[in-house]
Amino acid sequence: MTYGPNLVELNRQMASYVDRILKGAKPADLPVEQPTTFELVVNLKTAKALGLTIPPSLLLRADQVIE
């Protein structure tokens, strides 16, 4: 199970920063941005291998369930 920033969104933010820098912006002048999108991923196959039972309420909240 993992809960963290959406990596696709982080890559988009990074590409935006690179674009601004390549267009002449100074890195020191760019604001620091924090991730705004987080996702919960549950791996049921690994949970079963470890003998863990994931509550259905948690599975409903998960953005992605790996079976």
PDB file with SEQRES, HELIX, SHEET and CRYST1 records, atoms N, CA, C and O in Angstrom:
SEQRES   1 A   67  MET THR TYR GLY PRO ASN LEU VAL GLU LEU ASN ARG GLN          
SEQRES   2 A   67  MET ALA SER TYR VAL ASP ARG ILE LEU LYS GLY ALA LYS          
SEQRES   3 A   67  PRO ALA ASP LEU PRO VAL GLU GLN PRO THR THR PHE GLU          
SEQRES   4 A   67  LEU VAL VAL ASN LEU LYS THR ALA LYS ALA LEU GLY LEU          
SEQRES   5 A   67  THR ILE PRO PRO SER LEU LEU LEU ARG ALA ASP GLN VAL          
SEQRES   6 A   67  ILE GLU                                                      
HELIX    1 AA1 LEU A    7  LEU A   22  1                                  16    
HELIX    2 AA2 PRO A   27  ASP A   29  5                                   3    
HELIX    3 AA3 LEU A   44  ALA A   49  1                                   6    
HELIX    4 AA4 PRO A   56  ARG A   61  1                                   6    
SHEET    1 AA1 3 THR A   2  PRO A   5  0                                        
SHEET    2 AA1 3 PHE A  38  ASN A  43 -1                                        
SHEET    3 AA1 3 GLN A  64  ILE A  66  1                                        
CRYST1    1.000    1.000    1.000  90.00  90.00  90.00 P 1           1          
ATOM      1  N   MET A   1       0.849  -1.159   0.000  1.00  0.00           N  
ATOM      2  CA  MET A   1       0.000   0.000   0.000  1.00  0.00           C  
ATOM      3  C   MET A   1       0.897   1.224   0.000  1.00  0.00           C  
ATOM      4  O   MET A   1       1.929   1.253   0.671  1.00  0.00           O  
ATOM      5  N   THR A   2       0.497   2.232  -0.756  1.00  0.00           N  
ATOM      6  CA  THR A   2       1.252   3.474  -0.784  1.00  0.00           C  
ATOM      7  C   THR A   2       0.297   4.647  -0.909  1.00  0.00           C  
ATOM      8  O   THR A   2      -0.737   4.567  -1.573  1.00  0.00           O  
ATOM      9  N   TYR A   3       0.667   5.732  -0.258  1.00  0.00           N  
ATOM     10  CA  TYR A   3      -0.063   6.986  -0.367  1.00  0.00           C  
ATOM     11  C   TYR A   3       0.967   8.065  -0.625  1.00  0.00           C  
ATOM     12  O   TYR A   3       1.840   8.303   0.209  1.00  0.00           O  
ATOM     13  N   GLY A   4       0.874   8.715  -1.763  1.00  0.00           N  
ATOM     14  CA  GLY A   4       1.860   9.720  -2.099  1.00  0.00           C  
ATOM     15  C   GLY A   4       1.416  10.555  -3.278  1.00  0.00           C  
ATOM     16  O   GLY A   4       0.312  10.391  -3.797  1.00  0.00           O  
ATOM     17  N   PRO A   5       2.293  11.453  -3.694  1.00  0.00           N  
ATOM     18  CA  PRO A   5       1.938  12.328  -4.809  1.00  0.00           C  
ATOM     19  C   PRO A   5       1.782  11.551  -6.106  1.00  0.00           C  
ATOM     20  O   PRO A   5       2.428  10.523  -6.313  1.00  0.00           O  
ATOM     21  N   ASN A   6       0.930  12.048  -6.958  1.00  0.00           N  
ATOM     22  CA  ASN A   6       0.704  11.463  -8.274  1.00  0.00           C  
ATOM     23  C   ASN A   6       1.937  11.748  -9.126  1.00  0.00           C  
ATOM     24  O   ASN A   6       2.233  12.910  -9.407  1.00  0.00           O  
ATOM     25  N   LEU A   7       2.654  10.720  -9.536  1.00  0.00           N  
ATOM     26  CA  LEU A   7       3.912  10.883 -10.256  1.00  0.00           C  
ATOM     27  C   LEU A   7       3.723  11.503 -11.636  1.00  0.00           C  
ATOM     28  O   LEU A   7       4.598  12.228 -12.110  1.00  0.00           O  
ATOM     29  N   VAL A   8       2.606  11.231 -12.278  1.00  0.00           N  
ATOM     30  CA  VAL A   8       2.339  11.822 -13.585  1.00  0.00           C  
ATOM     31  C   VAL A   8       2.211  13.338 -13.436  1.00  0.00           C  
ATOM     32  O   VAL A   8       2.749  14.096 -14.243  1.00  0.00           O  
ATOM     33  N   GLU A   9       1.501  13.768 -12.408  1.00  0.00           N  
ATOM     34  CA  GLU A   9       1.345  15.203 -12.166  1.00  0.00           C  
ATOM     35  C   GLU A   9       2.673  15.858 -11.802  1.00  0.00           C  
ATOM     36  O   GLU A   9       2.938  16.986 -12.218  1.00  0.00           O  
ATOM     37  N   LEU A  10       3.508  15.169 -11.033  1.00  0.00           N  
ATOM     38  CA  LEU A  10       4.831  15.706 -10.701  1.00  0.00           C  
ATOM     39  C   LEU A  10       5.681  15.887 -11.949  1.00  0.00           C  
ATOM     40  O   LEU A  10       6.407  16.874 -12.069  1.00  0.00           O  
ATOM     41  N   ASN A  11       5.597  14.942 -12.875  1.00  0.00           N  
ATOM     42  CA  ASN A  11       6.353  15.060 -14.124  1.00  0.00           C  
ATOM     43  C   ASN A  11       5.866  16.247 -14.956  1.00  0.00           C  
ATOM     44  O   ASN A  11       6.668  16.920 -15.605  1.00  0.00           O  
ATOM     45  N   ARG A  12       4.571  16.504 -14.940  1.00  0.00           N  
ATOM     46  CA  ARG A  12       4.032  17.661 -15.660  1.00  0.00           C  
ATOM     47  C   ARG A  12       4.550  18.966 -15.048  1.00  0.00           C  
ATOM     48  O   ARG A  12       4.922  19.893 -15.768  1.00  0.00           O  
ATOM     49  N   GLN A  13       4.570  19.028 -13.713  1.00  0.00           N  
ATOM     50  CA  GLN A  13       5.093  20.228 -13.046  1.00  0.00           C  
ATOM     51  C   GLN A  13       6.564  20.423 -13.385  1.00  0.00           C  
ATOM     52  O   GLN A  13       7.000  21.544 -13.647  1.00  0.00           O  
ATOM     53  N   MET A  14       7.324  19.341 -13.380  1.00  0.00           N  
ATOM     54  CA  MET A  14       8.744  19.426 -13.694  1.00  0.00           C  
ATOM     55  C   MET A  14       8.942  19.898 -15.133  1.00  0.00           C  
ATOM     56  O   MET A  14       9.817  20.723 -15.395  1.00  0.00           O  
ATOM     57  N   ALA A  15       8.150  19.390 -16.057  1.00  0.00           N  
ATOM     58  CA  ALA A  15       8.260  19.810 -17.456  1.00  0.00           C  
ATOM     59  C   ALA A  15       7.933  21.294 -17.596  1.00  0.00           C  
ATOM     60  O   ALA A  15       8.550  21.991 -18.402  1.00  0.00           O  
ATOM     61  N   SER A  16       6.981  21.774 -16.829  1.00  0.00           N  
ATOM     62  CA  SER A  16       6.631  23.186 -16.856  1.00  0.00           C  
ATOM     63  C   SER A  16       7.799  24.046 -16.368  1.00  0.00           C  
ATOM     64  O   SER A  16       8.078  25.100 -16.939  1.00  0.00           O  
ATOM     65  N   TYR A  17       8.472  23.598 -15.323  1.00  0.00           N  
ATOM     66  CA  TYR A  17       9.647  24.315 -14.806  1.00  0.00           C  
ATOM     67  C   TYR A  17      10.756  24.349 -15.850  1.00  0.00           C  
ATOM     68  O   TYR A  17      11.355  25.396 -16.090  1.00  0.00           O  
ATOM     69  N   VAL A  18      11.027  23.209 -16.468  1.00  0.00           N  
ATOM     70  CA  VAL A  18      12.081  23.130 -17.486  1.00  0.00           C  
ATOM     71  C   VAL A  18      11.744  24.058 -18.648  1.00  0.00           C  
ATOM     72  O   VAL A  18      12.623  24.740 -19.175  1.00  0.00           O  
ATOM     73  N   ASP A  19      10.474  24.086 -19.047  1.00  0.00           N  
ATOM     74  CA  ASP A  19      10.044  24.958 -20.142  1.00  0.00           C  
ATOM     75  C   ASP A  19      10.308  26.421 -19.796  1.00  0.00           C  
ATOM     76  O   ASP A  19      10.825  27.175 -20.620  1.00  0.00           O  
ATOM     77  N   ARG A  20       9.954  26.816 -18.582  1.00  0.00           N  
ATOM     78  CA  ARG A  20      10.173  28.213 -18.176  1.00  0.00           C  
ATOM     79  C   ARG A  20      11.655  28.567 -18.155  1.00  0.00           C  
ATOM     80  O   ARG A  20      12.045  29.657 -18.573  1.00  0.00           O  
ATOM     81  N   ILE A  21      12.475  27.645 -17.667  1.00  0.00           N  
ATOM     82  CA  ILE A  21      13.918  27.892 -17.603  1.00  0.00           C  
ATOM     83  C   ILE A  21      14.502  27.999 -19.007  1.00  0.00           C  
ATOM     84  O   ILE A  21      15.332  28.868 -19.272  1.00  0.00           O  
ATOM     85  N   LEU A  22      14.070  27.118 -19.904  1.00  0.00           N  
ATOM     86  CA  LEU A  22      14.578  27.158 -21.274  1.00  0.00           C  
ATOM     87  C   LEU A  22      14.135  28.424 -22.013  1.00  0.00           C  
ATOM     88  O   LEU A  22      14.786  28.857 -22.963  1.00  0.00           O  
ATOM     89  N   LYS A  23      13.031  29.006 -21.571  1.00  0.00           N  
ATOM     90  CA  LYS A  23      12.567  30.248 -22.182  1.00  0.00           C  
ATOM     91  C   LYS A  23      13.216  31.481 -21.553  1.00  0.00           C  
ATOM     92  O   LYS A  23      12.894  32.611 -21.922  1.00  0.00           O  
ATOM     93  N   GLY A  24      14.138  31.262 -20.596  1.00  0.00           N  
ATOM     94  CA  GLY A  24      14.900  32.376 -20.052  1.00  0.00           C  
ATOM     95  C   GLY A  24      14.620  32.758 -18.612  1.00  0.00           C  
ATOM     96  O   GLY A  24      15.263  33.669 -18.091  1.00  0.00           O  
ATOM     97  N   ALA A  25      13.689  32.096 -17.953  1.00  0.00           N  
ATOM     98  CA  ALA A  25      13.414  32.425 -16.553  1.00  0.00           C  
ATOM     99  C   ALA A  25      14.579  31.971 -15.674  1.00  0.00           C  
ATOM    100  O   ALA A  25      15.209  30.944 -15.927  1.00  0.00           O  
ATOM    101  N   LYS A  26      14.843  32.752 -14.653  1.00  0.00           N  
ATOM    102  CA  LYS A  26      15.904  32.385 -13.716  1.00  0.00           C  
ATOM    103  C   LYS A  26      15.318  31.403 -12.699  1.00  0.00           C  
ATOM    104  O   LYS A  26      14.252  31.665 -12.143  1.00  0.00           O  
ATOM    105  N   PRO A  27      15.991  30.283 -12.446  1.00  0.00           N  
ATOM    106  CA  PRO A  27      15.474  29.299 -11.486  1.00  0.00           C  
ATOM    107  C   PRO A  27      15.214  29.901 -10.107  1.00  0.00           C  
ATOM    108  O   PRO A  27      14.277  29.491  -9.422  1.00  0.00           O  
ATOM    109  N   ALA A  28      16.029  30.865  -9.694  1.00  0.00           N  
ATOM    110  CA  ALA A  28      15.848  31.476  -8.374  1.00  0.00           C  
ATOM    111  C   ALA A  28      14.555  32.287  -8.295  1.00  0.00           C  
ATOM    112  O   ALA A  28      14.037  32.525  -7.204  1.00  0.00           O  
ATOM    113  N   ASP A  29      14.037  32.709  -9.442  1.00  0.00           N  
ATOM    114  CA  ASP A  29      12.818  33.518  -9.466  1.00  0.00           C  
ATOM    115  C   ASP A  29      11.547  32.674  -9.529  1.00  0.00           C  
ATOM    116  O   ASP A  29      10.451  33.198  -9.334  1.00  0.00           O  
ATOM    117  N   LEU A  30      11.678  31.384  -9.796  1.00  0.00           N  
ATOM    118  CA  LEU A  30      10.511  30.508  -9.898  1.00  0.00           C  
ATOM    119  C   LEU A  30      10.032  30.098  -8.505  1.00  0.00           C  
ATOM    120  O   LEU A  30      10.846  29.824  -7.623  1.00  0.00           O  
ATOM    121  N   PRO A  31       8.720  30.055  -8.307  1.00  0.00           N  
ATOM    122  CA  PRO A  31       8.194  29.661  -6.999  1.00  0.00           C  
ATOM    123  C   PRO A  31       8.386  28.168  -6.740  1.00  0.00           C  
ATOM    124  O   PRO A  31       8.463  27.364  -7.669  1.00  0.00           O  
ATOM    125  N   VAL A  32       8.461  27.823  -5.476  1.00  0.00           N  
ATOM    126  CA  VAL A  32       8.529  26.414  -5.083  1.00  0.00           C  
ATOM    127  C   VAL A  32       7.095  25.902  -5.011  1.00  0.00           C  
ATOM    128  O   VAL A  32       6.259  26.467  -4.306  1.00  0.00           O  
ATOM    129  N   GLU A  33       6.824  24.841  -5.736  1.00  0.00           N  
ATOM    130  CA  GLU A  33       5.478  24.270  -5.743  1.00  0.00           C  
ATOM    131  C   GLU A  33       5.499  22.904  -5.072  1.00  0.00           C  
ATOM    132  O   GLU A  33       6.433  22.122  -5.243  1.00  0.00           O  
ATOM    133  N   GLN A  34       4.451  22.637  -4.306  1.00  0.00           N  
ATOM    134  CA  GLN A  34       4.305  21.333  -3.665  1.00  0.00           C  
ATOM    135  C   GLN A  34       3.252  20.538  -4.421  1.00  0.00           C  
ATOM    136  O   GLN A  34       2.380  21.113  -5.072  1.00  0.00           O  
ATOM    137  N   PRO A  35       3.332  19.214  -4.334  1.00  0.00           N  
ATOM    138  CA  PRO A  35       2.319  18.396  -5.016  1.00  0.00           C  
ATOM    139  C   PRO A  35       0.925  18.705  -4.473  1.00  0.00           C  
ATOM    140  O   PRO A  35       0.744  18.957  -3.282  1.00  0.00           O  
ATOM    141  N   THR A  36      -0.036  18.680  -5.364  1.00  0.00           N  
ATOM    142  CA  THR A  36      -1.413  18.950  -4.957  1.00  0.00           C  
ATOM    143  C   THR A  36      -2.309  17.730  -5.132  1.00  0.00           C  
ATOM    144  O   THR A  36      -3.411  17.686  -4.585  1.00  0.00           O  
ATOM    145  N   THR A  37      -1.847  16.748  -5.885  1.00  0.00           N  
ATOM    146  CA  THR A  37      -2.631  15.549  -6.144  1.00  0.00           C  
ATOM    147  C   THR A  37      -1.943  14.342  -5.524  1.00  0.00           C  
ATOM    148  O   THR A  37      -0.786  14.050  -5.826  1.00  0.00           O  
ATOM    149  N   PHE A  38      -2.658  13.654  -4.663  1.00  0.00           N  
ATOM    150  CA  PHE A  38      -2.127  12.459  -4.013  1.00  0.00           C  
ATOM    151  C   PHE A  38      -3.002  11.271  -4.375  1.00  0.00           C  
ATOM    152  O   PHE A  38      -4.183  11.426  -4.684  1.00  0.00           O  
ATOM    153  N   GLU A  39      -2.410  10.082  -4.334  1.00  0.00           N  
ATOM    154  CA  GLU A  39      -3.172   8.886  -4.671  1.00  0.00           C  
ATOM    155  C   GLU A  39      -2.850   7.751  -3.700  1.00  0.00           C  
ATOM    156  O   GLU A  39      -1.744   7.648  -3.169  1.00  0.00           O  
ATOM    157  N   LEU A  40      -3.848   6.915  -3.492  1.00  0.00           N  
ATOM    158  CA  LEU A  40      -3.716   5.734  -2.641  1.00  0.00           C  
ATOM    159  C   LEU A  40      -3.761   4.510  -3.546  1.00  0.00           C  
ATOM    160  O   LEU A  40      -4.716   4.320  -4.298  1.00  0.00           O  
ATOM    161  N   VAL A  41      -2.723   3.680  -3.469  1.00  0.00           N  
ATOM    162  CA  VAL A  41      -2.642   2.462  -4.271  1.00  0.00           C  
ATOM    163  C   VAL A  41      -2.520   1.279  -3.312  1.00  0.00           C  
ATOM    164  O   VAL A  41      -1.701   1.293  -2.393  1.00  0.00           O  
ATOM    165  N   VAL A  42      -3.343   0.258  -3.536  1.00  0.00           N  
ATOM    166  CA  VAL A  42      -3.338  -0.941  -2.700  1.00  0.00           C  
ATOM    167  C   VAL A  42      -3.015  -2.136  -3.581  1.00  0.00           C  
ATOM    168  O   VAL A  42      -3.635  -2.331  -4.627  1.00  0.00           O  
ATOM    169  N   ASN A  43      -2.043  -2.937  -3.156  1.00  0.00           N  
ATOM    170  CA  ASN A  43      -1.664  -4.143  -3.882  1.00  0.00           C  
ATOM    171  C   ASN A  43      -2.229  -5.343  -3.122  1.00  0.00           C  
ATOM    172  O   ASN A  43      -1.669  -5.760  -2.108  1.00  0.00           O  
ATOM    173  N   LEU A  44      -3.336  -5.894  -3.610  1.00  0.00           N  
ATOM    174  CA  LEU A  44      -3.993  -7.017  -2.932  1.00  0.00           C  
ATOM    175  C   LEU A  44      -3.179  -8.303  -3.020  1.00  0.00           C  
ATOM    176  O   LEU A  44      -3.207  -9.120  -2.100  1.00  0.00           O  
ATOM    177  N   LYS A  45      -2.465  -8.483  -4.110  1.00  0.00           N  
ATOM    178  CA  LYS A  45      -1.664  -9.695  -4.282  1.00  0.00           C  
ATOM    179  C   LYS A  45      -0.589  -9.775  -3.194  1.00  0.00           C  
ATOM    180  O   LYS A  45      -0.385 -10.829  -2.590  1.00  0.00           O  
ATOM    181  N   THR A  46       0.084  -8.673  -2.954  1.00  0.00           N  
ATOM    182  CA  THR A  46       1.118  -8.640  -1.910  1.00  0.00           C  
ATOM    183  C   THR A  46       0.487  -8.760  -0.525  1.00  0.00           C  
ATOM    184  O   THR A  46       1.030  -9.432   0.353  1.00  0.00           O  
ATOM    185  N   ALA A  47      -0.647  -8.115  -0.333  1.00  0.00           N  
ATOM    186  CA  ALA A  47      -1.336  -8.200   0.962  1.00  0.00           C  
ATOM    187  C   ALA A  47      -1.702  -9.649   1.275  1.00  0.00           C  
ATOM    188  O   ALA A  47      -1.529 -10.104   2.406  1.00  0.00           O  
ATOM    189  N   LYS A  48      -2.207 -10.375   0.274  1.00  0.00           N  
ATOM    190  CA  LYS A  48      -2.548 -11.790   0.489  1.00  0.00           C  
ATOM    191  C   LYS A  48      -1.303 -12.615   0.787  1.00  0.00           C  
ATOM    192  O   LYS A  48      -1.336 -13.507   1.634  1.00  0.00           O  
ATOM    193  N   ALA A  49      -0.197 -12.319   0.089  1.00  0.00           N  
ATOM    194  CA  ALA A  49       1.046 -13.062   0.323  1.00  0.00           C  
ATOM    195  C   ALA A  49       1.561 -12.836   1.740  1.00  0.00           C  
ATOM    196  O   ALA A  49       2.193 -13.716   2.324  1.00  0.00           O  
ATOM    197  N   LEU A  50       1.288 -11.647   2.295  1.00  0.00           N  
ATOM    198  CA  LEU A  50       1.717 -11.336   3.662  1.00  0.00           C  
ATOM    199  C   LEU A  50       0.684 -11.758   4.704  1.00  0.00           C  
ATOM    200  O   LEU A  50       0.924 -11.639   5.905  1.00  0.00           O  
ATOM    201  N   GLY A  51      -0.456 -12.248   4.246  1.00  0.00           N  
ATOM    202  CA  GLY A  51      -1.509 -12.682   5.160  1.00  0.00           C  
ATOM    203  C   GLY A  51      -2.304 -11.531   5.739  1.00  0.00           C  
ATOM    204  O   GLY A  51      -2.861 -11.652   6.830  1.00  0.00           O  
ATOM    205  N   LEU A  52      -2.367 -10.409   5.022  1.00  0.00           N  
ATOM    206  CA  LEU A  52      -3.093  -9.237   5.494  1.00  0.00           C  
ATOM    207  C   LEU A  52      -4.463  -9.149   4.843  1.00  0.00           C  
ATOM    208  O   LEU A  52      -4.640  -9.529   3.686  1.00  0.00           O  
ATOM    209  N   THR A  53      -5.413  -8.652   5.587  1.00  0.00           N  
ATOM    210  CA  THR A  53      -6.746  -8.421   5.058  1.00  0.00           C  
ATOM    211  C   THR A  53      -6.969  -6.913   5.006  1.00  0.00           C  
ATOM    212  O   THR A  53      -6.858  -6.222   6.018  1.00  0.00           O  
ATOM    213  N   ILE A  54      -7.279  -6.422   3.833  1.00  0.00           N  
ATOM    214  CA  ILE A  54      -7.518  -4.988   3.647  1.00  0.00           C  
ATOM    215  C   ILE A  54      -9.019  -4.742   3.793  1.00  0.00           C  
ATOM    216  O   ILE A  54      -9.814  -5.380   3.103  1.00  0.00           O  
ATOM    217  N   PRO A  55      -9.417  -3.832   4.676  1.00  0.00           N  
ATOM    218  CA  PRO A  55     -10.849  -3.552   4.862  1.00  0.00           C  
ATOM    219  C   PRO A  55     -11.488  -3.016   3.575  1.00  0.00           C  
ATOM    220  O   PRO A  55     -10.869  -2.241   2.847  1.00  0.00           O  
ATOM    221  N   PRO A  56     -12.722  -3.431   3.303  1.00  0.00           N  
ATOM    222  CA  PRO A  56     -13.418  -2.966   2.095  1.00  0.00           C  
ATOM    223  C   PRO A  56     -13.536  -1.445   2.028  1.00  0.00           C  
ATOM    224  O   PRO A  56     -13.489  -0.867   0.942  1.00  0.00           O  
ATOM    225  N   SER A  57     -13.688  -0.793   3.181  1.00  0.00           N  
ATOM    226  CA  SER A  57     -13.808   0.672   3.176  1.00  0.00           C  
ATOM    227  C   SER A  57     -12.537   1.327   2.646  1.00  0.00           C  
ATOM    228  O   SER A  57     -12.605   2.367   1.990  1.00  0.00           O  
ATOM    229  N   LEU A  58     -11.379   0.730   2.921  1.00  0.00           N  
ATOM    230  CA  LEU A  58     -10.118   1.263   2.414  1.00  0.00           C  
ATOM    231  C   LEU A  58      -9.995   1.012   0.914  1.00  0.00           C  
ATOM    232  O   LEU A  58      -9.490   1.858   0.176  1.00  0.00           O  
ATOM    233  N   LEU A  59     -10.455  -0.142   0.473  1.00  0.00           N  
ATOM    234  CA  LEU A  59     -10.418  -0.455  -0.959  1.00  0.00           C  
ATOM    235  C   LEU A  59     -11.311   0.499  -1.761  1.00  0.00           C  
ATOM    236  O   LEU A  59     -10.992   0.840  -2.900  1.00  0.00           O  
ATOM    237  N   LEU A  60     -12.420   0.925  -1.169  1.00  0.00           N  
ATOM    238  CA  LEU A  60     -13.308   1.864  -1.855  1.00  0.00           C  
ATOM    239  C   LEU A  60     -12.667   3.240  -2.009  1.00  0.00           C  
ATOM    240  O   LEU A  60     -12.945   3.953  -2.973  1.00  0.00           O  
ATOM    241  N   ARG A  61     -11.809   3.612  -1.059  1.00  0.00           N  
ATOM    242  CA  ARG A  61     -11.145   4.916  -1.106  1.00  0.00           C  
ATOM    243  C   ARG A  61      -9.910   4.919  -1.997  1.00  0.00           C  
ATOM    244  O   ARG A  61      -9.425   5.981  -2.387  1.00  0.00           O  
ATOM    245  N   ALA A  62      -9.405   3.742  -2.315  1.00  0.00           N  
ATOM    246  CA  ALA A  62      -8.164   3.647  -3.101  1.00  0.00           C  
ATOM    247  C   ALA A  62      -8.389   4.158  -4.521  1.00  0.00           C  
ATOM    248  O   ALA A  62      -9.435   3.928  -5.127  1.00  0.00           O  
ATOM    249  N   ASP A  63      -7.375   4.857  -5.034  1.00  0.00           N  
ATOM    250  CA  ASP A  63      -7.412   5.326  -6.418  1.00  0.00           C  
ATOM    251  C   ASP A  63      -7.113   4.185  -7.382  1.00  0.00           C  
ATOM    252  O   ASP A  63      -7.600   4.164  -8.512  1.00  0.00           O  
ATOM    253  N   GLN A  64      -6.298   3.233  -6.916  1.00  0.00           N  
ATOM    254  CA  GLN A  64      -5.934   2.084  -7.758  1.00  0.00           C  
ATOM    255  C   GLN A  64      -5.793   0.856  -6.867  1.00  0.00           C  
ATOM    256  O   GLN A  64      -5.173   0.917  -5.805  1.00  0.00           O  
ATOM    257  N   VAL A  65      -6.370  -0.253  -7.305  1.00  0.00           N  
ATOM    258  CA  VAL A  65      -6.246  -1.527  -6.590  1.00  0.00           C  
ATOM    259  C   VAL A  65      -5.602  -2.516  -7.550  1.00  0.00           C  
ATOM    260  O   VAL A  65      -6.125  -2.783  -8.632  1.00  0.00           O  
ATOM    261  N   ILE A  66      -4.461  -3.053  -7.141  1.00  0.00           N  
ATOM    262  CA  ILE A  66      -3.734  -4.038  -7.942  1.00  0.00           C  
ATOM    263  C   ILE A  66      -4.134  -5.411  -7.432  1.00  0.00           C  
ATOM    264  O   ILE A  66      -3.955  -5.722  -6.255  1.00  0.00           O  
ATOM    265  N   GLU A  67      -4.680  -6.236  -8.327  1.00  0.00           N  
ATOM    266  CA  GLU A  67      -5.146  -7.558  -7.899  1.00  0.00           C  
ATOM    267  C   GLU A  67      -4.205  -8.649  -8.314  1.00  0.00           C  
ATOM    268  O   GLU A  67      -4.454  -9.820  -8.029  1.00  0.00           O  
TER     269      GLU A  67                                                      
END                                                                             
